[in-house]
Amino acid sequence: MAEVISVVNPATETLIKEIPVDDGAAIASKVKRARAAQPAWAATPLSERIEAIKNFRNLLVEQADSLAATLTAETGKPITQAKNEILGTPLRIDFFIETVAKVITPQQVYQEPWQAIPGTGDLEEVIAYEPLGVIANISAWNYPYFVGANVFIPALLTGNAVVYKPSEIATMTGLAIASLLHKAGIPPDIFTPIIGTGLAGATLLKQPIDGVFFTGSYPTGQSIATAVAPKLIKLQLELGGKDPAYVCNDVDVPSVAAGLADGAFYNNGQSCCAVERIYVHTDSYEPFIEKFVQTVQGFKLGDPTHPETYLGPLSRKPQVSILKQQLQDAIAKGAQLLCGGQPLDRPGWYFAPTVLTDVTPEMTVMREETFGPVIGIQRVSDDAEAVALMNDTAYGLTAAVYSSKRERAVKILEQVSSGSAYWNCCDRVSPRLPWTGRGQSGIGSTLSTLGISTFLQPRGWHLKKC
């Protein structure tokens, strides 16, 4: 009997459907076909590649309701947030479409003797750009449209073939993405999905590929890096985070507390850049805690298909145990539980939004990735203490500072090691800025012009007249 992925609704724990898994032979065949098809795709005029991606963009908008329903069913993401993700993806696509020509255009960097008219010198030096070839895109379940599009859109625009492995937790969404791309005009062998668990991903890495782009946990990213190191190919890893935020003593406390509550709990805290640690200046601490807890207690938790639901179930059942372990450790070491603290007694993988105070850096809730609706808040005496605590991590994805003074916030953030720095905002991603991590948060960049050029390999041309 063929192996299948059982897609389970995390809100009801009922089986949605079973989807056949690709075996090793199927994966090898798909990569082989992608390899054979890629040169013709690279030779396709950029205008035609752009047109296909525009078609995909429009299909996302047209089918947003049905796509959101599928995403909510298999991941538990509240329907409003699911639709926000799908309708937000076209904005990233627009950036790639508008920017790709500038990035891939060859550059004349030298001409001898110098002439005012390009191409008339005796010697020219030109930097040209070519696609990597076949890209392995091992994507994530928490934002399958955002995270996936960060990779496969610029990869396709620059002439690469993409072998796409969606997370097994978002398999139906992955297949829906593939179907829309094919309908939009992307040849099936140029974007081909691989269905399976981590074993399918490991099998994909053994194939003759030219680049690996992965989003997921640090341990898995480390295993991928080890597996592909002998291939000497492009590797981009977007891994975990333990993203800190610091609240200074010169802010409008109620608005900052409400904003950080959203930054910590949106998508149930299952965001790569969700706020996972909060440090508050002692002068602002008590009013901040009061407003923060009030905001969290006002979040509507329940049926993710209801448009007013803010918190649905966790997408993964094992995460319930991880959250319980972090809470037990924190409380045993002196943390105070202000709200939440337990799974809900109902079908589904629901966990009450939880706020802890009197936390210390030794607690796992302040050190290890939580990826759920649990936050620790620590009082600090001054900016220097905040900087030291924000840097007390193996990760380096994002960091936020809230202050009425830009100069103060920038000075603090310049001392914190992170790929993204936020002043008076958090949990934000822009297509115009690189999405990149430091330390155990990963290597390489997606988004921005860097996120386009990463799918290209340069060639230096020496052109001399006889």
C-alpha positions as CSV (number, residue, x, y, z in Angstrom):
1,M,0.0,0.0,0.0
2,A,1.4,3.4,-1.0
3,E,2.4,5.8,1.8
4,V,0.2,8.7,2.4
5,I,0.1,12.0,4.3
6,S,-2.9,12.2,6.6
7,V,-4.1,15.8,6.7
8,V,-5.8,16.5,10.0
9,N,-7.8,19.6,11.0
10,P,-6.1,21.0,14.1
11,A,-9.3,22.6,15.2
12,T,-11.3,19.4,15.2
13,E,-8.7,16.7,15.1
14,T,-10.7,15.1,12.2
15,L,-9.1,13.7,9.1
16,I,-9.5,15.9,6.0
17,K,-7.9,13.7,3.4
18,E,-5.0,11.4,2.6
19,I,-2.5,12.4,0.0
20,P,-0.1,9.9,-1.7
21,V,3.6,10.5,-0.9
22,D,6.3,10.7,-3.6
23,D,8.8,7.8,-3.3
24,G,12.5,8.0,-4.2
25,A,12.0,7.1,-7.8
26,A,9.3,9.8,-8.3
27,I,11.5,12.4,-6.7
28,A,14.5,11.5,-8.9
29,S,12.2,11.6,-12.0
30,K,10.8,15.0,-11.2
31,V,14.3,16.5,-10.6
32,K,15.5,14.9,-13.9
33,R,12.6,16.4,-15.8
34,A,13.2,19.8,-14.2
35,R,16.9,19.6,-15.2
36,A,15.9,18.9,-18.8
37,A,13.3,21.6,-19.0
38,Q,15.3,24.4,-17.3
39,P,17.4,25.6,-20.2
40,A,14.4,26.4,-22.4
41,W,12.8,28.3,-19.5
42,A,15.9,30.3,-19.0
43,A,15.9,31.1,-22.7
44,T,12.3,32.2,-22.5
45,P,12.1,36.1,-22.8
46,L,11.8,37.8,-19.4
47,S,8.6,39.4,-20.6
48,E,7.0,36.0,-20.9
49,R,8.2,34.8,-17.6
50,I,6.8,38.0,-16.0
51,E,3.5,37.5,-17.7
52,A,3.1,34.0,-16.2
53,I,3.9,35.3,-12.8
54,K,1.4,38.2,-13.2
55,N,-1.2,35.6,-14.1
56,F,-0.4,33.7,-10.9
57,R,-0.7,36.9,-8.9
58,N,-4.2,37.6,-10.3
59,L,-5.3,34.0,-9.7
60,L,-4.3,34.4,-6.0
61,V,-6.6,37.5,-5.7
62,E,-9.4,35.8,-7.6
63,Q,-9.4,32.6,-5.5
64,A,-8.4,34.1,-2.2
65,D,-11.5,32.9,-0.4
66,S,-11.2,29.3,-1.4
67,L,-7.4,29.3,-0.9
68,A,-7.8,30.8,2.6
69,A,-10.4,28.1,3.5
70,T,-7.9,25.4,2.6
71,L,-5.1,27.0,4.6
72,T,-7.4,27.4,7.6
73,A,-8.6,23.8,7.4
74,E,-5.1,22.2,7.4
75,T,-3.2,24.7,9.7
76,G,-5.8,26.2,11.9
77,K,-4.8,29.7,10.9
78,P,-7.8,32.0,11.6
79,I,-9.6,32.7,8.3
80,T,-9.1,36.4,8.4
81,Q,-5.3,36.0,8.9
82,A,-5.2,33.3,6.2
83,K,-6.8,35.7,3.7
84,N,-4.5,38.5,4.8
85,E,-1.5,36.4,3.9
86,I,-2.9,35.4,0.5
87,L,-3.9,39.0,-0.4
88,G,-0.6,40.3,0.9
89,T,1.5,38.0,-1.3
90,P,0.7,40.0,-4.5
91,L,2.5,43.0,-3.0
92,R,5.7,40.9,-2.8
93,I,5.2,39.6,-6.3
94,D,4.8,43.1,-7.6
95,F,8.2,44.1,-6.1
96,F,9.9,41.1,-7.8
97,I,8.3,41.8,-11.2
98,E,9.2,45.5,-11.0
99,T,12.8,44.9,-9.9
100,V,14.0,41.7,-11.7
101,A,15.1,43.3,-15.0
102,K,17.4,45.8,-13.2
103,V,19.0,42.9,-11.2
104,I,19.7,40.6,-14.1
105,T,20.8,43.2,-16.7
106,P,24.5,42.8,-17.6
107,Q,26.8,45.5,-16.3
108,Q,29.7,47.0,-18.3
109,V,32.3,47.7,-15.7
110,Y,35.3,48.7,-17.8
111,Q,36.1,49.8,-21.4
112,E,39.5,50.5,-22.9
113,P,40.2,52.9,-24.4
114,W,37.3,54.8,-22.9
115,Q,34.6,55.8,-25.4
116,A,31.4,57.7,-24.8
117,I,29.4,55.0,-26.8
118,P,29.2,51.6,-25.0
119,G,30.6,48.7,-27.1
120,T,33.0,50.8,-29.2
121,G,36.2,50.2,-27.1
122,D,39.0,47.7,-27.9
123,L,38.4,45.9,-24.6
124,E,35.3,45.5,-22.5
125,E,34.7,43.9,-19.2
126,V,31.1,42.9,-18.4
127,I,29.4,41.2,-15.5
128,A,26.5,39.0,-16.7
129,Y,24.1,36.9,-14.7
130,E,22.8,33.4,-15.3
131,P,20.3,31.3,-13.3
132,L,21.6,28.7,-10.9
133,G,19.6,25.9,-12.6
134,V,17.4,23.6,-10.5
135,I,16.4,25.0,-7.1
136,A,15.2,22.8,-4.2
137,N,12.6,24.9,-2.3
138,I,11.8,23.2,1.1
139,S,9.1,25.5,2.4
140,A,7.3,26.2,5.7
141,W,3.8,25.7,7.0
142,N,3.2,28.8,9.1
143,Y,3.2,31.2,6.1
144,P,3.2,29.0,3.0
145,Y,2.3,31.8,0.6
146,F,4.7,34.4,2.0
147,V,7.6,32.1,2.7
148,G,7.2,30.1,-0.5
149,A,6.8,33.2,-2.8
150,N,10.0,34.7,-1.3
151,V,11.8,31.8,-3.0
152,F,9.9,30.5,-6.0
153,I,8.8,33.8,-7.5
154,P,12.3,35.3,-7.9
155,A,13.7,31.8,-8.8
156,L,11.2,31.4,-11.6
157,L,11.6,35.0,-12.8
158,T,15.4,34.6,-13.1
159,G,15.0,31.4,-15.2
160,N,15.4,28.6,-12.7
161,A,13.4,25.5,-12.4
162,V,11.9,24.9,-8.9
163,V,11.4,21.6,-7.2
164,Y,9.0,22.6,-4.4
165,K,8.5,20.6,-1.2
166,P,5.7,22.1,0.9
167,S,5.6,21.3,4.5
168,E,3.5,18.1,5.2
169,I,1.4,20.3,7.5
170,A,0.4,22.5,4.5
171,T,0.3,19.9,1.8
172,M,-3.0,20.9,0.3
173,T,-1.9,24.5,0.1
174,G,1.3,23.5,-1.6
175,L,-0.6,21.6,-4.2
176,A,-3.0,24.5,-4.7
177,I,0.0,26.8,-5.3
178,A,1.4,24.4,-7.9
179,S,-1.9,24.2,-9.6
180,L,-2.3,28.0,-9.9
181,L,1.3,28.4,-11.2
182,H,0.6,25.8,-13.9
183,K,-2.7,27.4,-14.8
184,A,-0.8,30.8,-15.0
185,G,1.6,29.4,-17.6
186,I,4.5,28.0,-15.7
187,P,5.4,24.6,-17.3
188,P,4.8,21.7,-14.9
189,D,8.4,20.5,-15.1
190,I,9.6,24.0,-14.2
191,F,7.6,24.1,-11.0
192,T,7.0,20.7,-9.7
193,P,5.8,19.8,-6.2
194,I,7.3,17.0,-4.1
195,I,4.9,15.5,-1.5
196,G,6.1,13.9,1.6
197,T,7.6,14.3,5.1
198,G,11.2,15.0,6.1
199,L,12.2,11.8,4.4
200,A,11.1,13.2,1.0
201,G,13.1,16.4,1.7
202,A,16.2,14.3,2.6
203,T,15.8,12.4,-0.7
204,L,15.5,15.6,-2.6
205,L,18.8,16.8,-1.2
206,K,20.6,13.8,-2.7
207,Q,19.5,14.7,-6.2
208,P,21.6,16.8,-8.7
209,I,20.3,20.2,-7.7
210,D,22.0,23.6,-7.8
211,G,20.6,25.4,-4.8
212,V,18.7,24.7,-1.6
213,F,16.4,27.2,0.0
214,F,14.9,26.1,3.4
215,T,12.7,27.6,6.0
216,G,12.3,25.8,9.3
217,S,14.0,24.9,12.6
218,Y,17.7,25.3,13.4
219,P,18.3,21.5,13.9
220,T,16.8,20.7,10.5
221,G,18.7,23.5,8.9
222,Q,21.9,22.3,10.4
223,S,21.2,18.8,9.0
224,I,20.5,20.2,5.6
225,A,23.7,22.2,5.6
226,T,25.7,19.1,6.5
227,A,24.0,17.0,3.8
228,V,24.6,19.4,0.9
229,A,28.1,20.7,2.0
230,P,29.9,18.2,-0.4
231,K,27.8,19.5,-3.3
232,L,29.2,23.1,-2.9
233,I,25.9,24.6,-4.0
234,K,24.0,27.7,-3.0
235,L,22.4,27.3,0.4
236,Q,20.0,29.7,2.1
237,L,18.5,28.9,5.5
238,E,15.8,30.8,7.3
239,L,15.8,29.3,10.7
240,G,14.4,30.0,14.2
241,G,14.4,33.1,16.3
242,K,14.0,34.3,19.8
243,D,13.1,37.9,18.8
244,P,13.4,40.5,21.6
245,A,11.6,43.8,22.1
246,Y,12.6,46.6,24.5
247,V,10.2,49.2,25.8
248,C,11.9,52.4,26.9
249,N,10.6,54.8,29.5
250,D,9.6,57.5,27.1
251,V,6.7,55.9,25.2
252,D,2.9,56.0,25.1
253,V,2.6,52.8,27.1
254,P,-1.0,51.7,26.2
255,S,-0.4,51.8,22.5
256,V,3.0,50.1,22.7
257,A,1.6,47.4,24.9
258,A,-1.3,46.7,22.5
259,G,1.1,46.6,19.5
260,L,3.5,44.2,21.2
261,A,0.6,41.9,22.3
262,D,-0.3,41.7,18.6
263,G,3.4,41.2,17.7
264,A,3.7,38.3,20.1
265,F,0.3,36.5,19.5
266,Y,-0.6,37.1,15.9
267,N,-0.9,33.7,14.1
268,N,-0.8,32.2,17.6
269,G,2.8,33.2,17.9
270,Q,3.7,30.9,15.1
271,S,5.6,33.5,13.1
272,C,9.3,33.5,12.4
273,C,9.5,37.1,13.6
274,A,7.0,37.0,16.4
275,V,8.1,38.8,19.5
276,E,9.3,36.1,21.9
277,R,10.9,38.1,24.7
278,I,9.9,41.5,26.1
279,Y,12.1,43.8,28.2
280,V,10.4,46.8,29.8
281,H,12.2,49.8,31.5
282,T,11.3,49.8,35.2
283,D,9.6,53.2,34.9
284,S,7.1,51.9,32.4
285,Y,6.8,48.3,33.7
286,E,3.6,48.3,35.8
287,P,1.3,50.2,33.4
288,F,2.7,48.2,30.5
289,I,1.9,44.9,32.2
290,E,-1.6,46.0,33.0
291,K,-2.4,47.1,29.4
292,F,-0.6,44.1,27.9
293,V,-2.6,41.5,29.9
294,Q,-5.8,43.4,29.3
295,T,-5.2,43.3,25.5
296,V,-4.3,39.6,25.5
297,Q,-7.4,38.7,27.5
298,G,-9.5,40.5,24.9
299,F,-8.3,38.3,22.0
300,K,-11.0,36.1,20.7
301,L,-10.0,32.5,20.7
302,G,-12.0,29.7,19.0
303,D,-13.2,28.4,15.7
304,P,-10.7,29.5,13.1
305,T,-13.3,29.7,10.4
306,H,-15.1,32.5,12.2
307,P,-14.0,35.9,10.8
308,E,-13.7,37.5,14.2
309,T,-11.4,34.8,15.7
310,Y,-7.9,36.1,16.5
311,L,-6.4,32.9,18.0
312,G,-7.1,29.4,16.6
313,P,-5.5,26.1,17.5
314,L,-1.8,25.4,17.2
315,S,-0.9,23.9,13.9
316,R,1.1,21.1,15.4
317,K,0.0,18.9,18.3
318,P,3.5,18.2,19.6
319,Q,3.9,22.0,20.2
320,V,1.4,21.7,23.1
321,S,3.9,19.6,25.1
322,I,6.7,22.1,24.3
323,L,4.7,25.0,25.6
324,K,3.8,23.1,28.8
325,Q,7.4,22.2,29.4
326,Q,8.5,25.8,29.0
327,L,5.8,27.0,31.4
328,Q,6.6,24.3,34.0
329,D,10.3,25.3,33.9
330,A,9.5,29.0,34.2
331,I,7.1,28.6,37.1
332,A,9.5,26.3,39.0
333,K,12.2,29.0,38.7
334,G,10.0,31.7,40.0
335,A,8.0,33.2,37.1
336,Q,4.5,34.5,37.8
337,L,1.6,33.4,35.6
338,L,-0.7,36.3,34.9
339,C,-3.1,34.6,32.4
340,G,-3.5,31.4,30.4
341,G,-1.1,28.6,31.1
342,Q,-2.8,25.5,29.9
343,P,-4.4,23.8,26.8
344,L,-8.1,24.2,26.5
345,D,-10.4,21.3,27.4
346,R,-12.0,21.0,24.0
347,P,-11.3,19.2,20.7
348,G,-8.3,20.6,18.8
349,W,-4.8,21.8,19.7
350,Y,-5.8,24.9,21.5
351,F,-3.6,26.7,24.1
352,A,-4.7,29.7,26.1
353,P,-2.7,32.9,25.5
354,T,-0.2,33.0,28.3
355,V,1.7,35.9,29.9
356,L,4.6,35.4,32.4
357,T,6.4,38.0,34.5
358,D,9.3,37.8,36.9
359,V,11.1,35.8,34.2
360,T,14.9,35.4,34.1
361,P,17.4,34.6,31.3
362,E,17.9,31.1,32.7
363,M,14.3,30.0,31.9
364,T,13.8,28.1,28.7
365,V,10.9,30.4,27.8
366,M,13.4,33.2,27.5
367,R,16.1,31.1,25.7
368,E,14.5,28.5,23.4
369,E,12.1,29.2,20.6
370,T,8.5,29.0,21.8
371,F,6.5,29.3,18.5
372,G,3.2,29.5,20.4
373,P,1.0,31.9,22.4
374,V,3.3,32.3,25.4
375,I,5.4,35.4,26.2
376,G,7.8,36.3,29.0
377,I,8.2,39.9,30.2
378,Q,11.2,41.1,32.2
379,R,11.8,44.3,34.0
380,V,15.1,46.1,33.2
381,S,16.8,49.1,34.9
382,D,18.3,50.9,31.9
383,D,19.2,50.7,28.2
384,A,22.5,48.9,28.8
385,E,20.8,46.1,30.7
386,A,18.3,45.8,27.9
387,V,21.1,45.5,25.2
388,A,22.9,42.8,27.2
389,L,19.7,40.8,27.5
390,M,18.6,41.2,23.9
391,N,22.0,39.9,22.8
392,D,21.8,36.9,25.2
393,T,20.7,34.4,22.6
394,A,22.1,32.1,19.9
395,Y,19.6,33.6,17.4
396,G,19.6,36.9,15.5
397,L,16.5,37.3,13.4
398,T,14.8,40.6,14.5
399,A,15.0,43.0,17.4
400,A,12.6,45.9,18.2
401,V,13.0,49.0,20.4
402,Y,10.1,51.3,21.3
403,S,11.1,54.9,22.1
404,S,9.8,58.3,21.3
405,K,13.4,59.2,20.3
406,R,14.7,57.8,17.0
407,E,18.4,58.5,18.0
408,R,18.0,56.6,21.2
409,A,16.4,53.6,19.5
410,V,18.9,53.5,16.7
411,K,21.8,53.6,19.2
412,I,20.4,50.7,21.1
413,L,19.6,48.6,18.0
414,E,23.1,49.2,16.6
415,Q,24.4,47.3,19.6
416,V,22.1,44.3,19.0
417,S,23.0,41.6,16.5
418,S,19.9,40.9,14.3
419,G,19.1,40.7,10.6
420,S,16.2,43.2,11.0
421,A,15.9,46.1,13.3
422,Y,12.6,47.7,14.2
423,W,11.9,51.2,15.7
424,N,8.4,51.4,17.1
425,C,7.2,48.4,15.2
426,C,7.7,44.6,15.1
427,D,6.7,41.4,13.3
428,R,7.0,43.2,10.0
429,V,8.5,42.1,6.7
430,S,9.0,44.3,3.6
431,P,9.8,43.0,0.1
432,R,12.2,46.0,-0.3
433,L,14.4,44.9,2.6
434,P,16.5,41.8,3.0
435,W,15.1,39.0,5.2
436,T,18.1,37.5,6.8
437,G,19.3,36.0,10.0
438,R,22.4,35.9,12.1
439,G,23.7,33.1,14.3
440,Q,21.3,30.2,14.5
441,S,18.7,32.2,12.7
442,G,20.2,31.2,9.4
443,I,22.4,32.3,6.5
444,G,21.7,34.1,3.2
445,S,18.9,36.4,2.3
446,T,15.5,36.4,0.7
447,L,13.6,39.5,-0.4
448,S,15.0,42.8,-1.6
449,T,17.4,42.9,-4.6
450,L,19.6,40.4,-2.6
451,G,16.7,38.0,-2.7
452,I,16.7,38.1,-6.5
453,S,20.4,38.0,-7.1
454,T,20.7,35.0,-4.8
455,F,19.2,32.9,-7.6
456,L,21.8,34.0,-10.1
457,Q,25.4,33.1,-10.7
458,P,27.7,35.8,-12.2
459,R,29.9,35.4,-15.2
460,G,32.8,37.7,-16.0
461,W,33.1,38.5,-19.7
462,H,36.5,39.7,-21.2
463,L,35.7,41.1,-24.6
464,K,38.6,42.2,-26.8
465,K,38.6,43.2,-30.5
466,C,41.1,41.4,-32.7
